[in-house]
Amino acid sequence: MTRVQLDDPDPDGLGLLEGLATPLLLVDPAGSAIWLNGAARALIGDGGPVSVALPAGAAEPRVTLRRGAAALEVDIRLSPAGTAGGVPLVLVEVMPDTPARQEVLRLTEQLVALSYAYPDMRFELARDGTILDFAAASPAELNVPAERFLNSRVQDVLPEPAGGLVGAALDRLNQGEEVAGVDFALPGPDGSPDGERCFEARLVALLDGARVLCSVRNVTGKAQAERQALRAHELLVDAIESIADGFVLYDADDRLVLCNAKYRELYALSEDLIRPGTSFETILVEGARRGQYAVPSDELDAWLAERIARHRAPGPPFQQRMADGRWLRVEERRTRDGGTVGLRSDVSDLKQQEAELRAARDEAERANQRKSDYVHHLSHELRTPLNAVMGFAQLIGDELMGPLGNPRYRDHARQIAAAGEYMLDMITRLLDLAKIEAGRMELREEPCDLGLITDMTFAMMQAPAGARGVALLCAVPEDTPPVQGDLSMLRQMLTNLVSNAVKFSKEGGRVVVGAARLDDGSVALSVADTGIGMSAEQLPRALDAFGQVHERAVSAERGSGLGLPLTRALIELHGGRFEIDSAPGVGTTVRLVFPAGRVLPPP
């Protein structure tokens, strides 16, 4: 090996080494090359400083030569080579068999690059994109004849947008990236979008720093499958959003995957938490803390534990009450992968209907019971006078008290007439009430003077009132306007009220009939007594058809229990309203309020 003293003024020795076929490098102790001969430059390439990691203690070691990002592993021999500026130098000689190993390395690099993604087409490119070599099973897929790939730049050969994208990827490699990828689509051979084909291009910088391996794969089938999958996903999401109920899906780790807008609407207080990745427990506990559920605070912990257990082991649907009064039907099922899918339905209307149905059922049962009670009561009320009619009639017919001229027969006849009148009155009231309930009662309307109707009623009730020692008082002002109504019904209403007032008043009591014009233009006809009265609990029964509040011991007179219900039905038939106030030991006041539309101007 020739020794070169660079401190000498004549470095002709380097000239002798320049033409040798063996690659030679002159390096300083740090491994930085200060000179390369032609063979070394051909091996490593131009473009920047070269360095080598000098080992210690090995005469012929294997080292790595580096120029920028490019690196070569070579076997070398080291020799002292003089000094430069007093710094000792080393001559690095690359062993003669290195080119063969470099070819193996180049092929290995290509194999590694090809294994990155098995391509349909492969191009070996120079750094500027010049095609050095290519292998393509079907180059026509790129809409380019195969001969155009010879001695051309790949970015110039490929049609747009592929050419521009691959050119930009080459620029990124030249700026230091080691791998660059682009995706592009090309129309079919006839230019139709229906025949569009999709490609993936991957560019890998090879270790020699001068070449690039470009692989192009036709991924049309994959792209179509992905588009179909995306479309199917969009259809699924759209279908879920179209569901009228709330839909939610949790994964096997119980974290939210997706839900629709209805679900977020139903749980509005937790809407900010309802996002992918949030656990069911977090959403539930925070929603409870914000007062979303109708659960007492002292029962909240137990409720949360029970609700989480139900979620983790779903069973039959159940109903969940919200703090705002809504009811939600919760239905959950496990998926095959261990997730949970759930539906939430607002069943508030159904709950209301259930309550109404229960109330209607209870009312029907009560009505049925009242009917049974009435049938029992009616049979008693009719059997008693009917027995009297039949008994007295038989007594008279058989002349059990002697010939028919006996004066006692006249008393029996009067009792027969009274009993018949009582039964007729009861049946008439019953039929009237049935007509009203069936909507078949018709009004025969005419102007009605309330003062005159009161006088007529008092004339009829004076005898029974006097017999009981009850005073009848009229407090209807003379300027009370007439009302438009059915005269016979108005008389019947007032007679029912006065009759009841007299019946349940004690000796010395009084019954006052009054009238007043109200602020809304309506007129109220009132009947007030000082009788035994009723409690608030007794009033509903008194207004029930055939209801009996007081026992027979309270009043010796028979009653059907139809007076107040019939009166209320008749005033409502006139579009008015029925009002009653009563208190035990104080008395009862009933008001018949005729609407302003039935009040006539004074005559």
ZIFEN-V332235 format. One line per field, one symbol per residue. phi: phi as a letter, one per 40 degrees, with the letter a starting at -180 (. if undefined). psi: psi as a letter, one per 30 degrees, with the letter a starting at -180 (. if undefined). burial: 1 if it has 16 or more other C-alpha atoms within 10 Angstrom, else 0. A space follows every 10 residues. Layout:
phi->???
psi->???
burial->???
//
This chain:
phi->.ccbbccccb ccdccccdcc cccbbbbcdc gccbabcdcc ccccgchicb bacccbgbcb cbbbcbbgcc abcbcbbbac agbaggccbb cbbcccccdc cccccccccc cccccdadcc bbbbbcccgc ccaabbcacc ccgbcccccc fbcccccccc ccdccccccc ccccchccbb bababbccdc gccccdbbbb bbbbccccgb bbbbbbbcbd cccccccccc cccccccccc ccccccbabb cccgbccaac ccccccbccb dcccadgccd cccccccccc gcbcbdccbc cccccccccc ccbdbcdabb ccccgcbbcb bbaccccgcb bbbbbcbdcc cccccccccc cccccccccc ccccdccccc ccccccccdc ccccccccfc bhdcccdccc cccccccccc cccccccccc ccccccccgb cbcbcacbcc cccccccccc ccccccccgb cbbbbcdccc ccbcacdccc cccccccccc cccbbcdgca bbbbaacccc gcbbbbbbbb ccgaccccdd ccccdgcbcb ccccbcccac gcccdccccc ccccgcbbba baadgbhbbb bbbccdcbcc cdc
psi->kkkkjfflfj hfeeeefefk fkkkkjllff gkkfkkleee eeefllgllk lkjklkgkei lklkkkjbfk kkklklkkkk haljhfkklk kkkkkfgeee eeeeeeeeee eeeefejjlf kkkkllfgfk jelljkeiff fghkkefffk hlkeffeklk geeeeeeeee eeefgfkfkk klklkklleg gkffgkkklk kkkkklffff lkkkkkkjhe eeeeeeeeee eeeeeeeeee ffkflkkkkk afghkkelll eeeeeehefg effilkfkle eeeeeeeeeg hfkikkefge eeeeeeeeee efikblllkk klfgflkkkk kkkkleggak klkkkjgeee eeeeeeeeee eeeeeeeeee eeeeeeeeee eeeeeeeeee eeeeeeefhf galffkffee eeeeeeeeee eeeeeeeeee eeeeeeefgg kkkjklkkje eeeeeeeeee feeeeeffhk kkkkhjkfgk llljajeeee eeeeeeeeee eeegklkfll kkklkkkleg flkkkkjklh afllleffee effkkgkjek lffekfklkf gfeeeeeeee eefggalkkk klkkfeakkk kjjklfffkl lk.
burial->0001110000 0001001100 0111111100 1110111111 1011100001 1101000000 0110111001 1101111101 1110000011 1111100100 0100100011 0011000011 1111111111 1101000010 1110000010 0011111100 0110111111 1011000011 1011111000 0000001111 1111111111 1111111111 0000000000 0000000001 1000111111 1001111111 1111011011 0011100011 1011101100 1111100001 0001000000 1101000001 1100011111 1111000011 1111111000 0000000000 0000000001 1001001100 1100110110 0110010000 0000000010 0100110011 0110010011 0110010000 0000000111 1011001100 1000100111 1110010001 1111111011 1111111111 1111110011 1111111000 0111111111 1111000110 1111111110 0000000011 1111111111 1111011100 0110001111 1111110110 000
//
